[in-house]
Amino acid sequence: LYPAPASRWLNNRLITLQGWFINQFTQQLMLPLNIGGHKWALVLTSLMIFLMTTNMLGLLPYTFTPTTQLSLNMGLAVPLWLATVIIGMRNQPTAALGHLLPEGTPILLIPVLIIIETISLFIRPLALGVRLTANLTAGHLLIQLIATAAFVLMPLMPAVAIVTTLVLFLLTLLEVAVAMIQAYVFVLLL
């Protein structure tokens, strides 16, 4: 689906735009990370492109969007989240465990906050998977409902059906943006 760069000195516009987009995304993603975290750039950028591609292909008529299934999203979120947690515990155990207790916590709240932060740490992959699934499913359902309404209203009230079709077109543009943004948010929060 994506063109590969040729061995020429100058590429065409599509390959140049694709390279610019991937470079911008990778720079934005790696900005808050230290040099050791930059080895994740290829995995995370590939995940972003995969999610964006499947989300966008799912907007085509009569296609199935795999990212509307919680099983796929959890299958992506849990192993990658677990890898980041395990590597964080291995490389910087003090900093990783330090996130479980905010600075300046009163003594009486320490056990409660550690439990709450541990639970929030373990809920994070579930939240990632459910967020992607819910947002894409909601958009698809809304498009389906408005398209059905426009189709049913066409013989009854043509003016209302035209306005509904215009709303459907604008909603489809919004869904294209949501498909790209959700892929970006999934990878960024991972």
C-alpha positions in Angstrom: 0.0 0.0 0.0 2.9 2.4 0.6 5.5 3.1 -2.1 9.1 2.2 -1.4 11.8 4.7 -2.1 13.7 4.1 -5.4 17.5 4.3 -5.9 17.1 7.7 -7.5 18.5 10.9 -6.0 15.1 12.6 -6.1 11.9 10.8 -5.1 8.4 11.7 -6.2 6.0 13.8 -4.2 4.2 10.9 -2.5 7.4 9.3 -1.2 8.7 12.6 -0.1 5.5 13.3 1.8 5.5 9.9 3.3 9.1 10.2 4.5 8.4 13.7 5.9 5.4 12.3 7.9 7.3 9.4 9.3 10.3 11.6 10.3 7.9 14.2 12.0 6.1 11.5 13.9 9.3 9.8 15.0 10.8 13.1 16.2 7.6 14.0 18.1 7.5 10.5 19.7 11.2 10.4 20.6 11.3 14.0 22.0 10.6 13.1 25.6 12.6 9.9 25.6 16.3 9.5 26.4 18.8 8.0 23.9 18.2 4.5 25.2 14.5 4.8 24.4 15.2 5.6 20.8 15.7 1.9 19.9 11.9 1.7 20.2 11.4 4.1 17.2 11.1 1.5 14.5 8.6 -0.6 16.5 6.4 2.3 17.5 6.5 4.0 14.1 5.6 0.7 12.4 2.7 0.2 14.9 1.5 3.7 14.2 1.5 3.1 10.4 -0.2 -0.3 10.9 -3.0 1.2 13.1 -3.5 4.2 10.8 -3.7 2.0 7.7 -6.2 -0.4 9.2 -8.3 2.4 10.6 -8.3 4.2 7.3 -9.1 1.1 5.3 -12.0 0.4 7.6 -13.6 3.6 6.4 -14.1 2.1 2.9 -17.5 0.7 2.2 -18.0 -3.0 2.8 -14.7 -3.5 4.6 -14.0 -4.9 8.1 -12.0 -2.8 10.5 -9.8 -5.1 12.6 -9.1 -2.4 15.2 -12.8 -2.3 16.2 -12.2 -5.7 17.8 -11.0 -5.5 21.4 -9.0 -8.7 21.0 -6.7 -7.2 18.4 -6.3 -4.0 20.4 -5.5 -5.8 23.6 -3.2 -8.1 21.7 -1.2 -5.1 20.7 -1.5 -3.1 23.9 -0.7 -5.8 26.6 2.6 -7.2 25.2 4.0 -3.7 24.3 2.9 -2.2 27.7 4.4 -5.2 29.5 7.6 -4.8 27.6 7.9 -1.1 28.6 7.1 -1.9 32.3 9.6 -4.8 32.4 12.4 -2.9 30.7 11.7 0.1 33.0 11.9 -2.1 36.1 15.1 -3.7 34.8 16.9 -0.6 33.7 15.7 1.9 36.3 14.0 0.2 39.2 14.1 3.2 41.5 12.5 5.5 39.0 9.9 2.9 37.9 8.8 2.2 41.5 9.0 5.9 42.3 6.1 6.5 40.0 3.9 4.5 42.4 4.2 7.2 45.1 4.0 10.9 44.3 6.4 13.2 46.1 5.2 14.9 49.3 2.5 12.3 50.1 1.4 12.3 53.8 2.5 9.2 55.7 -1.1 7.9 56.3 -1.9 8.0 52.5 1.2 6.1 51.4 -0.2 2.5 51.5 -3.5 3.6 49.8 -1.7 5.6 47.1 0.7 2.7 46.3 -2.3 0.4 45.8 -4.2 3.0 43.7 -1.2 3.7 41.5 -0.5 0.0 41.1 -4.1 -0.6 40.0 -3.9 2.3 37.5 -0.6 0.9 36.1 -2.3 -2.5 35.5 -5.4 -0.9 34.0 -3.4 1.1 31.4 -3.3 -1.5 28.6 -7.1 -2.1 29.1 -7.7 1.6 28.7 -5.6 1.7 25.6 -7.4 -1.1 23.9 -10.9 0.0 25.0 -10.3 3.6 23.9 -9.3 2.6 20.4 -12.1 0.1 20.1 -14.8 2.4 21.4 -13.9 5.4 19.4 -13.7 3.6 16.1 -16.8 1.6 16.7 -18.8 4.7 17.7 -17.7 6.5 14.6 -18.7 3.5 12.4 -22.1 3.2 14.0 -22.8 6.9 13.7 -21.9 6.9 10.0 -24.1 3.8 9.5 -27.1 5.4 11.3 -26.9 8.7 9.5 -26.4 6.9 6.1 -29.5 4.8 6.8 -31.5 8.0 7.8 -30.5 9.8 4.6 -31.5 6.7 2.6 -34.9 6.4 4.3 -35.6 10.2 4.1 -34.8 10.5 0.4 -38.3 9.6 -0.9 -40.1 11.2 2.0 -38.3 14.5 2.5 -35.6 15.2 -0.1 -34.5 18.5 1.4 -33.9 16.9 4.8 -32.2 14.0 3.1 -29.8 16.3 1.3 -28.9 18.1 4.6 -28.5 14.7 6.3 -26.1 13.6 3.4 -24.1 16.8 3.9 -23.8 16.0 7.6 -22.8 12.4 6.7 -20.0 13.8 4.4 -18.7 16.1 7.2 -18.9 13.2 9.7 -16.9 11.0 7.3 -14.2 13.7 7.2 -14.2 13.8 11.0 -13.9 10.0 11.0 -10.8 10.2 8.8 -9.2 12.5 11.3 -10.3 10.3 14.2 -8.8 7.3 12.5 -5.4 9.0 12.2 -5.6 10.6 15.7 -6.5 7.4 17.4 -3.5 5.6 16.0 -1.3 8.5 17.1 -2.9 8.5 20.6 -2.6 4.7 21.0 1.2 4.8 20.2 1.8 8.0 22.2 0.2 6.6 25.4 1.9 3.3 25.0 
